[in-house]
Amino acid sequence: MESLRQDFIYALRFLRKHRGFAILIVLCLALGIGANSAIFSVVDAVLLRPLPYPDADRLTILTDVHQGPGGEPEEYNVSAFSFLEWRKQKGAFERLEAMNPKKLNLTDNGLRGGEPEQVPGAEVTAGLFGLLGVRMEHGRALLPEEDRPGAARSAVISHGLWQRRFGGDPQILGKGLVIDGQSYTVVGVARQGFHFQEDAELWVPLALDPANLPPQHPLIVAGLLRPGMTLEEAQSQMTTVAARLARDYPETNAGYGVRITDLRDSRVKERRGGLLLLLAAVGMLLLIACANVGNLLLVRASEQRNEIAIRAAFGASRGRLVRQTLTESVVLALVGGIVGIPLAEGILWALPRLATEYGALLRDVRLDYRVLAFTFVISLVTGLLPGLLPALKTSTPNLYRRLTAGGGRRASEGIRGRQLQSGLVVFEVAVALLLLVGAGLMIKSFALINRVEVGFERENVLTLQVALPETEYEGAELSTFWRDLIARVRTLPGVTAAAATSVLPVDEFAVTTTFTLENVANAGPAETQMANFRRVSPDYFRSLGIPLKSGRPFRDGDDLASAPVAVVSEEMARRYWGAGSAAVGKRILRTAEAAKERWLTVVGVVGDVQDSALGAETGATFYVPIAQGARPAMYLVARTSVEPMSLVPSVRREVLALDKDQPIAEVQTLDDRVSGSLSKQRFNTFMLTLFASLGMLLAVMGIYAVLSYSVSQRHHEIGIRMALGAQNGDVIWLILKRGMGLAGLGMVIGLTAAFAFTRVLEGLLYGVAPTDPLVFCAIGAGLMLVALIASYLPARRAAKFDPLVTLRLD
């Protein structure tokens, strides 16, 4: 123990004496350890940490599945009818509960005197809180008798809403709220931090009425498997149930199946690949940092050989020498880990701001004891790994050679030492190249997806949502409100066009409808089809600059008193009628209106629009006029000749002039919405590029350090060469040849590894092959150029040696 204490004191003295060297190593390790700790925190919170629900391993999410146009199954939320039918089954599940996420208009009945506000909320079955084991901070959860049509209206609010809107009022229970125009009583405040699938702040009873079910698919359904029931067994049982429902109720369930997903998998879905990619990237960055530190410690060990030889001559054992060297490297790594913790905190602070796509997943991420333990472990490992080779290398000194060398430069590190250093540099370059190629592929993919033709003019368009209470507005009242609002907004200074739509372009969530076609050979009347479905006002296409290809757009006269009409996209016209002009005059029957036999006549064909996320297929789309069926929640779009956001106060005043209790929400420019739809790709690309750039920096530092040390060790040889007539160019080439040789070998290994491993990126790329030759060549050439610069600097220094001074010193 005493000798260990002495080793530790000696290591601290070393740090104090060689501050520059120690700071360089600490920074290298802090980069690797800090980045790994941050990304591990995310992976731990999202993929590893137990979910905060009882029986979380038995919790599942059920979704409806329908065959898409390309034959691939597409997932949707569940229809109310399917949910109630599933509940009747006595099979795989102990319980099935549902929630309908929706934006709720909150008027707090004068409690705080605030303006009307739209808050994220959900209609839920009363048993959902019990299924998830939610404890109330105040009051109680919803009761089964409150989850029925006509029952007393109760509401549960989140801790955040209670604090933000009501100032943490301890008397909140029993107070009244006006939600979507109806009076509710607050019965509970959910515990702080509770969330499930959606970021709701307000929960009210779902209260499904079997005699009056909505035709849409709005529900998120959670199921608790029976003990001992596997996911596969449950899937098999529910597939049979879905097939029976499709057979017995073709008007609502034809073509629909069911998919059961583990709750954790449903939360991460497509994000899992991106997170694991980032974890692999920071792991590679740590390996590069370790290799760099190993090289620096080898340099340090070579300079200590005479000192170690003297200590060995006085009787120090090999184990003691190894332990001393390892103690130094472990102390450096632990200091690097301590410095890396604030870096990790900074990364975790920045992540949600860089990627709103991951906002909900990153909400509870923090550096807890698990992550600190992880940081401590990798600090020890990163101290032992790079310190082990120098420790073993210097612990068996040639005493006679070292003591007779007199500490001169001729006591060089030897061929074996140079080979070890060269091998570490080759490894750094190879791993850095692998990271850079991955980043290059992501950058090219992101550039291509940014250039996708969206089919509309995205600049200078203000968008916002107005969600009217269904209890106060229905039928013609909805159409009247939107007609009046559009007319008011259109007259505002700076507005050149205004319209309304049920769904904005580039929406992450597909809004579709099923339908049949009249007298179409490739889609007979009995065959159900599916397409994107939009309700729009007459000026919508002009407001967004969507071109009319044939026929006519909607008119003000297309209302409930006139014949039902539709406008279809070019893709839909091509798919079912062969050409755009051929679609005009054809008829469509939506499944939801089949009982009324309300056929829609196609009056126009417009250009294709990127309705879903950028990079996805455009898909077939058809539009109907809002005057023939507006929805309570719709979006206002206003094309402007001024900065769009400057019109928000004016538009809010016009909305309040029509309804004093009506808030606006999701205020954004259309350009920002399109840009925001790329947040996931932007986040993955940015982070991978950042880690790849740091890896390249460390690799270049490794090349520079090895060549600089090599020059300092070989200055006697270089002096002799110059005395014998070698020119500056000869000396520069001598050093460049070694540096570029190491970089070239590392590139060959790195390119080979990249060719084999970048295929894991295929699911994250758009329009780019994982082995894209242009990216491989560009990254390789770029890295060689940087390696050339790193090699040239010590080479130029070597060429400035004065041979007379050099030989005199030796």
N, C-alpha and C positions, 0 to 999 in steps of 0.2 A: 504493500500500500504506500509506503514511504517513497519507493522508487517511482510509482505511478504519479504521486504528487510532484516529485521532482521533474518528471517528464512534462507534466502539465505546466509547471512554472516555466520550464525551458521553452515550451511552445509559445507561451504568452510573451516571453522576452523576444522570441523570434519575430512575432507579429509587430511588436513595438519597434524593433530594430530595422525591419524590412517593410516599412509601411506601404510603399508603392507596390511591391510585389504582393503583399497580403491583400491590399485593396483590390487589385486586379483579379485575384482568385475569388475573393468574396463576391465581387460583382458578377463574375461568370456563374458562380453557383447560385447566387440570389436570383438571377434571371431564370435559371432552370427550375429551382426549387419553388420560387414564387408562382411561376406559371403553372407548374404541376399541382401545387396546392389549390390554386383557384379553380382550375378545371376539374380536379378531383372533387372539390366541394360541390360543383354542379352535378357531376355524375353520381356522387354519393346521394345528394338530395333527390335526384330525379329517378335514378335507376336502382340504387342499393338500399337506401334507408327505408325501413318499414313504413307503410302508409299509416296515417294517424286515425285509423278506423279499426274497431274490433272486427275480428274475423276477416281481415283485409285479404287474406289469401283465398277466401271464398267469394269475394265480391267480383262481379262481372258487369259488363256493359253490353246490352243487346241492341242491335241495329237492324233496320230493314235493308235488304239487298235486292237490287234490281239489275238485270242485264243491261249494260250500256250499249250504245250504237255500235261500238267496236267489238262487242262480244265480251268485254271485261265486266265483271260484277262491280257495281257502284253502290256505296253505302249511303244510307239516309237515316235521319232520325225516324222514330217509330210513329205510326198513325195511332190515334186514340182507340180506334176499333181493334187493331191488332193487340194493343196493350191489354185491353179489357178481356179479350179472348185468351191471351196467354195467362192471365191471372186465374182463369177458370181451371187451368190444367193442374193436376196433382202429380207432378213428376220431378223434374230436375231441381226445382227451386223451392226453398223455404218461403221466400218472400220476393215479390217484385214491386218496386216502387218507381215513380216517374216524376220528372220535372219538365216544365215547359219554359225554357229561358226566354225572357222577353224584356223589353224596355218598358218601365212603368212610370207614368206621370204622377209625381208626388206633390200634393198640396197639403201642407201640414196643419191646416185648419186653424191657422193663427197662433200656433204654439210659439213660433219664433219670428213670424212675420216675414219669412223669406220668400223669394220669388218662386214660381213653379219650377220644378226641376225634374228632368228625366234621369232616373237611376236604373242601373242594371238590376234586374230582379228575376223572379221565377215563380210560376205557379207550380206547386208541389203537392204530391199526395201526403197525407198526414203522417204516414209511416216512414217517410224518407229520413227524418231526423233520427228516429229510433234505429233505422237500419244502419246509419252511419255512426251511431253512438254519440250524437252531438249533445253536449251539455249546454244548458242555457246559463248565461252570466246573470240574467235576471228573468224572473217569470218562468214561463213554460213553453213547450213546443205546441204545434197545432194538434188538435184532438180529432179522432176519426169522425165524430159527429159534425165537425166543422168542415169536413171535406165532402160535402154533399150539396147538390143544387138547392138554393133557397135557405141555406143555413146562415147563422150569424157570421159576419165577415170578420175574421181575425187576421192579424199580421205579425210576423216576426221580423225584426230589423237586425242588421249586423252591428257589431261593436263600433266599427268605423263610422257608419251612418249615425249611430246614436251620439257619438262624440262630435262629429263634424256638423251635422244639421241641428241637433238638439242640445249641444253643449253638455252631454253627459247627464241630462236631467234625471235625478234619482226617482222622480215621480212619473216617469214616462209610461209605466204600465197602466193600462186602462184609458190612456189618452187616445183621442181620435185623429185619424189621418184621412185625407181624401186621396184615394189612389184610382187613377183613371176615371175620375168623376164619381166614384162611389165611396161611401164612408166605411172605414175599417177601424178596428180597435187593436191597439198594440198589446199583445199578450206575452211577448218575450223578446229578450235581447240575446242573440247568439254569442257564444264565447269568442274572444278575440282570436283571430287567425283562422276561423273556420271558413272553408271554401270547398266546393265540390264541382269539378268539371268547369263551371262557369263562375266568373267573379260577381256573384249576386250580392246585393246589399239589402234586399227586401224580399221576403217570401210570403206568399198568400196561398190559400187552398186552391188546388186544381179543380176540384168539384166537377168532375166529368158527369155529363148527363147522357146515359146510354141512348136516350131517345133523340138526342140532338148533338151528335158528335161532329167535330170539324173534319173536313175531308183531307186536310193537309197531314204532313208527317212532322209534327213539331216536337215530339217527346224524346227526352233522353231517359232511357229505361235502365235502372240498376237492379241486378238480381243477386240474391244470396244463395249460392249452391247448397244443397243438402250435404251434411257431413258424409265424406266418403265418395261423393259424386265428382267425377273428373270432368274437365272442360270438354273432352272429346265425347263423353257419354251424354252430357247435356246438349251438345251441338247436334248429336244424332237424334235425340228426342225432339228437340225444337224444330229440326228440319222436317220431321214427319208432321208436326203440328202446322208448320207454315204451308206445307204441301196440301194439307186438308183444307186450310182456310182459303188457299188459292182456288181449290176445286169447288168449295161450297159457296164462296163469296167472290166470284170473278169480277164483279163491278168495282170492288175496292181492293182486292188482294191478288188479282191475276198478275203473274210474273214476279211476285215478291217472295223472297226467301228471308232467312234470318241468319245473323252471324253473332256469335258470342265471343267476347274478347275479355281477357283478364283486365281488371281495372287499371293496373299499372301500365300495361301495354296500350290501353286506350288513351291514357294521358300523354304518352310520349309519341306514339304513332311514328310519323315520318321524321321526327326530331332525333330519334335514337341514333340513326346513322351519322348525323352531323355531330352529335356529342361525342360519340366514340371516335370519330375522325379527329376531333380536337384533342381528345385524350391521347391518341396515338401521336399526334403532332408534338404536343408538349413533352411526351416521353422521349421522342427523338431529339427534341431540343435539349433535354437533360443529358442524354447520351453525348451530344456534341459538347456540352459544357464540361462533362466529366473527362472527355478526351482532351479538351483544351487544358483543363486543370492538370491532368496527368502529364501533359507535355511540359507545362510550367514547372511542375514538381520535379520532373526529370532534369530540367535545366538547373533547378536549385540543388538537386542531389549531386549533380556532376560538380558543381562548385563547392560542395561540402565534402568531397571525397578525401581531401587531405586531412580535414578535421576529423572525419570518421576513422581514417587510418590511424591517426594519433590515438583516438579513444580506444580503438581495437588493440593497439600496441600496449596500452596501459591496462588491458584485461577486460574490456567491455565485451560481453557475449553477443553472439549474432541476434538472439532473441531480444536483448536489451536495445540493440541498434534498430531492429525492425520496429519495436514498440515505440521508440522515440520518434522515428519518422512518421509512423501511423498516427501518433498522438498529434503531431503538428497538422497533418492533413484533416483529421477528424475535428480538431478545434476550428480550423478554417471553414470546414463544412457546416459546423453548428452555427458559427457566426453568420455564414451565408444563409442558413435557414432562418435565423432571427431577422436578418435584413430582408429576407424574402417574404416574411409574413405581411409587412405593410404593403409590399408590392402585390401580394395576393389580394389583400383587402381592396386595393385600388382597382384591380382587374374586376373583382366582384361588384364594385360600385359602378364600374363602367359598362358591364355586360348588359343589364336591362336597358340602359340608355342607348346602347348600340343596336339592340335587336328587340323591338317591341314584340316580335313574334314569340320570343321566349319569356316575355314579361311575367306571365302567370307561373311558369315553371321556375323562374329564378326568384320569385317573391320570397321564399323561405330559405334561400341559400345563405349560409353564413359559415364562418370559420369556427366550428364547435370543437369539442374535445377530440372527436374522431378525426377531424382534419388536422388538428394540431399534432395528434399522435402520428398521422400519416406523414406530416412534415418532418417530425423528429426522426422517423424511420428512414425516410429518403435522405435526410441530412447525414445520418450515420453511414448509409450505403454509399452516398456520393463522396463521403470522406474516405471510406475504406477502399473503394474501387480504384480511384485515381492514385491513392497513396500507396497501394500495395506494390505495384511494379517498381517505383523508385525505392521503396523500402527494401525489397528483396535485392534489387540491383546494387545498392550501396552497402548492404550489410555484409558483403564478403569481399572486402577490399584487398588488393595486392599490396601488402604492406611495404615490401621492398621498393616496388615501383613508385608507389605514392610518396614514400618518405625520401627517396633519392631524387624525385622530380622537383623537389624544392618549391612546390606550389606553382611552378611555371605553367605557361600555357600549353606546353608540350604534354602535360598530363591530361590529355584530351579524353573525351568520354568513350572513345573506341568505336569500332564498327558496329558492335552489337547495340550500343546506346543509340547511335544514329539511326539504325534500322528500326528500333522501337519507336523513336520519335517520328520517323517517317511513316510508320504504320498507323500511328494515331492520327496524323494529318490526313492520310488517305481515307481513314474511317470518317473523320469529320467532313471531308469534302463529299464523300459518297452519301452520307445521311443528309447533309445540307442540300445536295442536288435532288434527292428524293423528295424532300419537303418543297423545294422550289418548283419542281415539275408539278406536284399536286396543286400548289398555289397558282401556277401558270394556267393549268387547266381550268381551275375555278374562275380565274380572272377572265379568260376568254369566254367561258360559258356565261358569266355575268354580263359581259359586254354584248354578247349575241342576244341574250334574253332582253336586254335593255333596248335593243333595236327592233324588237318584235313590232310588227305593224298592228296597232291596236284597233284601227278602223274608225277612230273618232279623233276630234281635235281636243287635246287635253289641257291646253293652256287657257288661262283667264276664264275658268269656270268655277263658280262657287257651288258647293254641295252641302246640304244639311238635311237632317231627318226631322219630320214632324209626325209623331205617333198620336193619333186622335183616339180618345177613349171609345171603345166599342159600345159602351153603355149609352153614350150620348150621340154618337154619330153612326148612321147606318144607311145603306141604300143611297138614295138621291142626296141625302145630307152630306155624305162624303164627297160626292162629285161637286156639289155646290161649294163646299169649303175650298176645295182645290182650285176650282174655276176662279173663285174670288181672290184667293191668295196669289195665283199666277198673274191675274190681271193687275193686282196691286204692285207686285214685285216688278212687273214688266215696265211700269211707269216710273220706277226709281231712276234718278240720274246715274248714268254709268252702266245701266243694264241694257243690253242689246237684244236679248232673248231670254225667255224663262219657260220652264216646263216642269213636269213631275214624272217620276217613274217609281215603280215598286221595287226595283233592284238596280243598283248602279253597276256600270261595267267593272270588270276585273274584280269580281266578288269571289272571295275564297269559298263560300258555301253555295253549292249549286241550288238554284230554284228552278225546278222542272215541273212538267205536267205530262200526263199520258193522254193520248188522243188516238182517234182513228181517222182514216182518209176515205173520201168518197171516190169510188171508181178509179182506183190506182192499181195497176197491175202488180207492182212489186210491194204493195202494202194494202191488201184488201181490207174492206170495211171491218172484218172480224179480227184483224190483226192490230194489237195495241202498239203504238209507237211512243217515243219519249223525246222531248225537246226542252230547251230552255224556254222559260215563259216570263214575259214582262208585260205589265200594265203601264201605259204611258199616255201623256197628254198630246194633243195634236202637234205642238211645236217642239216636241222632244228631239226629233231627228235633226231639225235645223239648229237647235241649241247646242248639240254635240257635234255638228258637222258630219253626220252620217249620211252618205249619198243615197239618193233615190235612184234605183236602177231601172225600174219599170212600174207602170201603174201610177197610183197616187198615194200620198200620205194620208193620215187621219185628218178629218175636218171637225169643226165645232158641231156640225150637225150629226156626227156619229155618236148618238146617245141612246138611251133606253127606248126611245120612241121610234128609232130607225132599225134597219136590219143589222144583225151582228156582223162585224167585219174583223179582219185581221190583216196584219202586214207581216211578211216572212222574210227571213234572211236569205241571201244568195245560196248559202250552203244548204238550207232546208229545201229551197226550190230545186237545186241540182239533185239533191238526194232523192226526192220523191216525184219530181215532174220533169227532170232532165235539163231544164233551162229556166232562167228567171222569168222570162215573159210568159212561159207556159203555165206558171203558177197562178197568174191573175185570173180570177173567176172560179178557181177550184174551191172546194169546201172542206172544212176541218170540224171534227166533233170532239170536244174535250170530254174525257171520261167522267169528270166531275159533273158535267151537264148533260150526260147521255140520257138521263131520265126525262129531261125537258126537250130532248131532241133539238137543242139550240145550236144549229150548224153555223159556223163562222165562214164567211165568204172572203177569200183573199183578194184585197184591192190593190196591194202594192208589194214590191220587193225592194229591200234596202241592202246596203253593203254589210258584209260580215263584221261583227264586233267581237273583240276579245272579252266575252262575258265572264269567263272564269279566270283563274290565276294566269299570269303571264307564263307562257311556255306550254300551257295545256292546249288541247285541241280546241279550235273555235267552236265547233258544234253547231247544230241546227237551233234556230231561235225563232219564235214567233211572238208578235206583239198584239195586244188588244187595247182599245181606247179606255181610259179610266172612266169616261162618262157612261160606259156600259158595264162598269163594275170596279170602282176604286177600292183600295184596301185602307184600313185605318192607319197603318204605318207606311209612309211613303217618303221619297226623297225629293226635295226641290233642287233643281239645277238652274243656275243663272249664268249666262255668258255675259261678260262684262268688258267694258273698254277701260276700266280702271283696275287697280289692285283688288282682287276679289274679296279678300278678308276685310277690306275697309267698308264693305257694304253690310257686314254682319249686324251692327246695331240697327240699321234701317230695316233690314229684313225681320229682325226680332220685333221691332215696333209694329210692323204690318201683321205679324202673326198674333201678337197680343191684342191688336185692334179687332181681330176677328174672334178671338177667344182669350179672355184675360187669364185663364188658368192653363194655357197651352205653352209648354216650354219647347225649345228647339235643342237638337243634340247632333252629335257627330259632325260638327262644323269643320269643314276641311275644303281645300281646293281639290279639284279633280286630279291635278298633276301630283299633289301630295299623296292622294289615295293610290294612284298608280305606282308611285315610288315606294309607298309603304307596303304594297303587296309583295315587294321584293326583299322585305326585311330579313327573311330567313336566309336567302341566298347571299344577301349583302353581309350578314353577320358571319356566315361560314367562310365567305371569301376573305373578309377583312381579317378574321382571326388566324386563318391558315396562312395568309400572306404575312401577317405580323410575325408569327412564329418562324416561318421560313426565312424572313429577312434577318431575324435575330440569329437563326442558325447559320446563315451565310456570313454574318458579321463575326460570329465566333470562329467559323472555319477559316476565314481570312486572317483573323487574329492568330490562329494556330499556325498558318503558313508563314506569316510575318515573324512570329516569335521563333519558330524553328530556324528559319533562314538567318535571322539576326543573330541568334546564338551560334549558328554554324559559322557565320562570318567572323564573329568574335573569337571563336576557337581556331579558325584557320587563317588568321591574319598573318601568322609567320609564313605559312605556305604561300599565301597570296603575295607577301612581300618578296619572297624568293622568285616567284613567277615573274613579278614585275621587274625585279632586278635583272632577270635573264632576258628581258625584252618583251614581256607580255604587254599588250596595249589595254587601254581602258575597256574597249569593246570585248576583248577576250575575257577579262575578269567579270564583266557584267554577264556575258553569255554563260560563264561557268556557274554563276549563282542562279541565273534564270533557268538554266537547264535542269537543275535539281528541283527548283520550285515548281516549274511547269510539268516536270515529270511526275511529281507527287500529285499535283492537281489533275493531270491527265489520267493517271491510274484511278484516282478517286472518282473521276467522271465516268470512266468505263464501268466501274462497279456500280455507281449510283444510277446510271442510265439503265443498266441491266435490271437492277432492283426495281426501278420505276416502271419499266416495261411490264414487270411481273405483278406489281402490287397496285398500280393506279387503277386497275379494273374495279377495285372496291369503291371508286368514286363514281362509277357509271350512273348510279341512281340519283346522284346529286348534280349531274351535268346536263346542260341543254345544248344540243347542236354541236357537241364536241366529242370526238372519240377519246377514250381513256389513253390511247397511244398516239395522239395527234402528233404527226412528225414536225409540224411547224413549232409547236410549243417545246418539244424535246430539243430541237435544234437551237431555238432562240434562248432557252434557259441555259443550255450547254455553252453556247457562245458567250452569253453574258457572264456566266460564272468563270469561264476561262479568262475573260478580260479583267475581271476583278482580281483573280488569282495572279495575273500578269502584273498588275499594279502593285499587289502585295509583295511580289517577288522582286520587282524592280527597285523598290525603295532600299532594301538592304544591299542589293547588287550595286546600286549607284554609290552607296556609302563605302563599299569595299573597293570600288574603282578609285576612290579618293585617297587610299592609303599612300603614305610616303614610304617607299621601300627602305630608305636609309634609316628613318626613324623606327620603323618596324623591326629591322634587323638589329639595331642598336639596343632596343628594349629587350630583345630576346637573347 
